[in-house]
Amino acid sequence: MQRRPLLLVLVALLALLATAGCVLTDLVGRKAPAPTATFTKTPKPTFTDTPVIISTPTPIPTKTFTPTKTPAPTNTPVPTNTPIPATATSTPTPKPQGIAKIDDLNVRAGPSTQYSVLGTLDLGAKVEVRTRLADSSWVRVCCYKDQEGWVSLQYLDLSVPVDKIPVDTSVPPTPTAPPRPPTNTPRPTTPPQPTNTPAPTYYYRSANISCQPNCGITYIQGTVYEGQNRVNGVIVRLSWQPDGQTVADYVTGTDPNKPGMYTFILEPSKTREGTWYVWVVDSSGKRISQIGNINTTANCEGAGACQQGVIDFAH
């Protein structure tokens, strides 16, 4: 009875061993599984700033040149220094000028008071002086209203000596004065028949006619009155005969220092003989006054000498 339980234990042990062998065989026959790769995170490298070293360039050695021998110069003749001509610059020569020394200086058509007046120059006015008379008494000037004229030199200050002005060779002919009426005209035996034509009436009458001697200048002047007042802007005319050809006109008051006055210079530096007629005209040239008459003489001494004439006009 006791042998049976032991047998059962042995059988159970054998079965256990067989099972263990199968398991072992199975374990030996199988391949071991491939190991699985494990990734490890690599940390980023830390960079440290390394200074950059700039290399200093090595200087290139300078090549030394050996000078070659220069042949001695031959004896070349030294050229003579030729002076360089200076460039000519043309500097214009200033033209002679004349400056009026008086106010209301007459500019005439010719070198004499016998010529008509072209106009007048104010005190200090400048004109170009072109030519002169041989005796330097008159000079030709330019320009009054775009035309040449003549001025008495004694009333001009020149910018150059008078001998630097060329002598004029084309002086215009002197106007011929009308002949004087005969002084000893016999009276007609038959008296003229009176006419019924009334004498014309004029706005101004001539008055205060007189003349005095003067050896230095010959002139006629006067004043125009309205009552007791001096009148400017009145045209006074000079001629060699009554209502004849105009020799010169003068507007009273042209000289602001001489209100109501006119002046005709007949000869600026000496006496002059002549018969002169003076009257007043309107703007159209029509006579509106009586005629004043003066006879100047060549002799400036003695009775009857006349070079400073005066003729006034009054209304």
C-alpha positions in Angstrom: 0.0 0.0 0.0 2.8 2.3 0.7 4.6 1.7 -2.7 1.8 3.3 -4.7 2.0 6.8 -3.4 5.7 6.7 -4.1 5.1 5.6 -7.6 2.8 8.5 -8.1 5.4 10.9 -6.9 7.9 9.6 -9.3 5.6 9.7 -12.2 4.8 13.3 -11.3 8.5 14.2 -11.1 9.2 12.7 -14.5 6.3 14.6 -16.0 7.7 17.8 -14.5 11.2 17.1 -15.9 9.8 16.5 -19.4 7.9 19.8 -19.3 11.0 21.6 -18.2 13.0 20.1 -21.0 10.5 21.2 -23.6 10.7 24.7 -22.3 14.4 24.7 -22.3 14.6 23.4 -25.8 12.2 26.0 -26.9 14.3 28.7 -25.2 17.5 27.5 -26.8 16.0 27.2 -30.3 14.7 30.8 -30.4 16.8 33.8 -31.4 17.3 36.6 -28.9 15.3 39.7 -29.9 17.3 42.7 -31.4 18.0 45.4 -28.9 15.9 48.5 -29.3 18.0 51.7 -30.0 17.6 54.3 -27.3 18.0 58.0 -28.6 19.7 60.3 -26.2 19.2 64.2 -26.8 22.5 65.7 -27.4 22.8 69.2 -26.0 23.7 72.1 -28.4 27.3 73.1 -28.2 28.1 76.4 -26.7 30.2 78.7 -28.9 32.7 81.0 -27.4 33.6 84.2 -29.5 37.1 83.8 -30.6 38.8 87.0 -31.6 39.8 87.2 -35.2 43.5 88.0 -35.6 44.2 90.2 -38.6 47.5 89.5 -39.9 49.8 92.5 -40.6 50.9 92.5 -44.2 54.6 92.2 -44.7 55.9 95.2 -46.6 57.1 94.5 -50.0 60.8 95.5 -50.3 61.4 98.5 -52.5 63.4 97.7 -55.5 66.5 99.9 -55.7 67.2 101.1 -59.2 70.7 101.8 -60.2 70.8 105.1 -62.2 72.3 104.8 -65.6 74.9 107.2 -66.7 73.4 110.2 -68.7 75.6 111.3 -71.5 77.0 114.8 -71.1 75.0 117.4 -73.0 76.5 118.8 -76.1 77.1 122.5 -76.4 73.8 123.8 -77.6 73.7 127.6 -78.1 71.5 129.3 -75.6 68.6 131.1 -77.4 68.3 134.8 -76.9 65.3 135.8 -74.9 62.9 137.4 -77.2 60.5 139.8 -75.3 56.9 138.9 -75.7 55.0 141.8 -77.0 52.3 143.0 -74.6 48.8 142.7 -75.7 47.6 146.1 -76.8 44.4 147.2 -75.1 42.7 150.1 -76.6 41.6 152.6 -74.0 39.0 155.0 -75.4 40.1 158.6 -75.2 37.6 160.6 -73.2 35.8 163.2 -75.3 36.2 166.8 -74.2 33.3 168.1 -72.2 32.0 171.6 -71.3 30.0 172.5 -68.2 27.7 175.5 -68.3 28.9 178.2 -65.9 25.6 180.1 -66.1 22.0 179.3 -66.2 20.0 179.7 -69.4 23.1 179.5 -71.6 22.1 179.9 -75.3 22.9 177.2 -77.8 23.0 178.8 -81.3 22.9 177.5 -84.9 26.3 179.2 -85.5 29.3 180.8 -83.7 27.8 184.2 -83.3 24.8 186.0 -81.7 23.5 186.6 -85.2 22.5 183.0 -85.4 19.1 181.8 -84.1 18.9 180.2 -80.7 18.3 176.4 -80.7 17.7 176.3 -77.0 19.3 176.9 -73.6 21.4 174.9 -71.2 20.9 174.9 -67.4 23.7 175.8 -65.0 26.0 172.7 -64.6 24.7 171.0 -67.8 27.3 169.0 -69.6 27.9 168.9 -73.3 30.4 167.2 -75.6 32.8 169.8 -77.1 33.8 168.8 -80.7 35.5 171.8 -82.4 36.3 175.5 -81.9 36.9 178.6 -83.8 40.5 179.6 -84.5 40.3 182.4 -81.9 38.6 180.0 -79.3 35.7 182.4 -78.8 33.0 179.8 -79.8 32.9 176.0 -79.6 30.7 173.4 -81.4 28.9 171.2 -78.9 26.7 168.1 -79.1 23.9 167.6 -78.7 20.9 169.8 -78.1 17.7 167.9 -79.2 19.8 165.6 -81.4 21.6 168.4 -83.2 24.9 170.2 -82.9 25.0 173.8 -81.8 27.5 176.6 -80.9 28.1 178.0 -77.4 30.3 181.0 -76.4 33.4 179.5 -74.7 33.5 182.1 -72.0 30.4 180.5 -70.4 31.8 177.0 -70.4 34.3 175.2 -68.1 36.3 172.7 -70.3 37.6 169.3 -69.1 40.7 169.7 -71.3 42.9 172.6 -72.4 41.4 174.6 -75.2 44.3 173.8 -77.5 43.4 170.1 -77.4 40.1 170.9 -79.2 40.5 170.8 -83.0 39.8 174.0 -85.0 36.6 173.9 -86.9 36.9 174.3 -90.7 33.3 174.2 -91.6 31.8 177.2 -89.9 28.3 178.0 -91.3 28.0 181.3 -93.2 27.1 184.3 -91.0 23.5 185.5 -91.5 23.5 188.8 -93.3 21.8 191.6 -91.4 19.3 193.6 -93.4 20.6 196.9 -94.6 19.9 200.0 -92.6 17.4 202.4 -93.9 19.0 205.6 -95.1 19.2 208.2 -92.4 18.9 211.3 -94.6 15.8 210.4 -96.6 14.4 213.6 -98.1 10.8 214.3 -97.2 8.3 213.9 -100.0 7.1 217.2 -101.4 3.6 216.0 -101.4 2.4 215.0 -98.0 0.8 211.6 -97.8 -2.9 211.4 -97.7 -4.3 210.4 -94.4 -6.0 207.1 -94.2 -8.9 206.1 -92.2 -7.3 202.8 -91.0 -7.2 202.8 -87.3 -3.9 202.0 -85.6 -3.9 198.4 -84.3 -4.3 198.0 -80.6 -1.8 195.6 -78.8 -2.1 194.0 -75.4 1.4 195.2 -74.3 3.0 198.5 -74.9 6.8 199.1 -74.9 8.1 201.2 -72.1 11.2 202.4 -70.3 13.4 202.1 -73.4 17.0 203.1 -72.5 20.6 202.1 -73.2 24.0 202.6 -71.4 27.6 202.1 -72.6 29.5 199.0 -71.7 32.8 197.9 -73.2 32.7 194.2 -72.1 29.3 192.9 -73.3 26.5 193.9 -75.6 22.9 192.9 -74.7 19.2 193.9 -74.5 17.0 192.9 -71.6 13.8 193.9 -70.0 10.8 192.9 -67.8 7.1 192.2 -68.7 4.5 193.6 -66.3 0.8 193.1 -65.6 0.1 196.2 -63.7 2.8 196.2 -61.0 3.4 192.4 -61.2 6.1 190.7 -63.2 4.8 188.1 -65.6 6.5 184.7 -66.4 5.9 182.6 -69.5 5.7 185.5 -72.0 7.5 185.0 -75.3 9.7 188.0 -76.3 11.1 188.1 -79.8 14.3 189.7 -81.2 14.9 190.6 -84.9 16.9 193.0 -87.2 13.8 194.6 -88.5 10.2 195.2 -87.4 8.1 192.1 -87.6 11.0 190.6 -89.5 12.8 187.2 -89.4 13.2 185.8 -85.9 16.7 186.1 -84.6 15.9 184.7 -81.1 13.0 184.1 -78.7 13.1 184.2 -74.9 10.5 183.1 -72.4 10.3 185.4 -69.4 11.1 183.7 -66.1 13.3 181.1 -67.6 15.9 182.1 -65.0 14.1 181.6 -61.7 16.2 184.3 -60.1 14.9 186.8 -62.6 11.1 186.6 -62.6 9.4 188.3 -65.5 12.7 189.1 -67.3 14.2 188.3 -70.6 17.8 188.7 -71.9 19.4 188.7 -75.4 23.2 188.7 -75.4 24.2 190.3 -78.7 28.0 190.0 -78.1 29.3 188.3 -75.0 32.8 189.8 -74.9 32.9 193.1 -76.8 30.8 195.9 -78.3 28.6 195.3 -81.3 27.0 197.7 -83.6 23.5 197.0 -84.8 19.8 197.9 -85.0 17.5 195.7 -83.0 13.8 195.3 -82.7 12.0 193.6 -79.8 8.3 192.7 -79.3 6.0 190.2 -77.6 4.3 187.3 -79.4 1.6 184.8 -78.4 2.0 181.0 -78.6 1.2 181.1 -82.4 3.9 183.7 -83.1 1.4 186.6 -83.6 2.7 190.0 -82.3 0.7 191.2 -79.3 2.8 194.3 -78.3 4.3 197.4 -79.6 7.8 197.1 -81.0 10.7 198.5 -79.0 13.9 199.6 -80.9 17.5 200.0 -79.8 20.6 200.9 -81.9 23.8 199.6 -80.3 27.2 201.2 -81.2 30.7 199.9 -81.7 32.1 202.8 -79.6 31.6 202.2 -75.9 32.7 205.6 -74.8 31.3 209.1 -75.3 27.8 210.4 -75.9 25.4 208.0 -77.5 27.4 204.9 -76.7 25.0 202.0 -76.3 25.7 198.3 -75.3 23.3 197.7 -72.4 19.8 198.1 -73.8 16.6 198.0 -71.7 13.0 197.6 -73.2 10.1 196.8 -70.8 6.6 195.7 -71.8 3.6 196.6 -69.7 -0.2 196.0 -69.7 
